[in-house]
Amino acid sequence: VQLQASGGGLVQTGSSLRLSCAASGFAVDTYAVGWYRQAQKKERERVSCISSTDGSTNYADSVKGRFTISRDIAKNTAYLQMNSLKPEDTAVYYCNKMILQATWGQGTQVTVSS
């Protein structure tokens, strides 16, 4: 089981990015998938997740209304659309299953300049 996050970059405040999470070894419609982030000197936190069954979504208060999680079952990929980015969104972003988690990958760096 592997999940590979990509799509990060260096952007300015107010910009948008779309992160991708390519899954292998399992189907994204059989396990809930979450997006997590870890800023320097901080604990990893979950920012969003999408249910395996009905695709329902959940967001951390800090990103609600700005981030949107989605999935493409045919591509076995989850996405995180991030709009109105703020400097405090700067972190390494990871994706993983919500349960029976895989080994954490390298993540993708998102840096938002002010």
Secondary structure, 3 states (H helix, E strand, C coil): CEEEEECCEEEECCCCEEEEEEEECCCCCCCCEEEEEECCCCCCEEEEEECCCCCCEEECCCCCCCEEEEEECCCCEEEEEECCCCHHHCEEEEEEECCCCCCCCCCEEEEEEC
